[in-house]
């Protein structure tokens, strides 16, 4: 089926300002784009059709790619609103109480031109009869829970794969906190539930997040450095996520590199690592310090894509928390980095729903325009 993509209206260069040329003209210094399976209108036929997934999964994957403003491009823009559990309903929806009502969440995704809406059993189940046939549902089946005292960092199952299927969902999602003591149990749970989801024809999406106090290490200047979003550690989390049969990986944009090197400093020993991860594969020095310049984030993100089985599992980066006036610029910048690195799209929630619906629609459209704009190329 042929699609006529929406016309981009966002002045990306103007939004990026002084960072426009460095980000838009950068040529990757590490892994060449020719080494990757890149998104495109034929992604399911060219790449995903080669997998062992049942035919119904491939059909539903194509359904997601055929929805919204990005239909026919091979890219995705997903609205995720599971923060009512992950961050508490009050803290998440106080900036805009309209989103206590699940119908407004789904309306935002539809009016914002998204490929899918991702949320909880409760949110999507409460309006499934009205909307499951109007936009692809992605049901997130596990979550952290922060009402128990003291707070802990674990994932609890909130329902069954059958329940997601019965409400009309075409995809399911889950989180594994890689690096945490509970991660092995979480991987077993998620792998089993992804297998069931595939048997019922549903696409699987994994939030590959890191959680360990050990990932915060004292740096060379004596200050603490947080490696929860380092390219090397998140890359390995992506690799594990693809291994347990995630079809799409959700990951935070990398902010640094050298997690393995830092965790192996002094008398400590952690994991298995190779300096070429830094020097040859992610444009960094032997200690994992990235090359100077904002555009090297493209190389770091490309290493994340490389770990997604060379792009055979699509990489979507998260949009991050809402910071106010800079949200649109931050989201556009993240989308440019993801696209130029070889990623498949962006999944952005708080930046969109923690503001009036009209403004949220504009922000989502600005993100989508990055993927619609043919002048934003693969680096």
Secondary structure, DSSP 4 states (H G I P E B T S, - for coil): ----PPPP---HHHHHGGGHHHHHS---SSS-GGGS----TTHHHHTGGGSS--HHHHHHHHHHHTSSTTTTTT-EEEEEE-HIIIIIHHHHHGGGGGGGSHHHHHHHHHHTT-SEEEE-HHHHHTTHHHHTTTSEEEEE-EE---SSSS-----EE-S-HHHHHHTT-SEEEEEEEETSTTHHHHHHHHHHHHHHHHHTT-EEEEEEEE--GGGEEE-TTSSEEE-TTBHHHHHHHHHHHHHTT-SEEEEPPP-B--HHHHHTSTT---S---THHHHTTSSB-TT-PBPSSTTHHHHHHHHHHHHTGGGTSEEEEE-----STTHHHHHHHHHHHHHHHT--EEE--HHHHSS-HHHHHHHHHHHHHHHH-TTS---
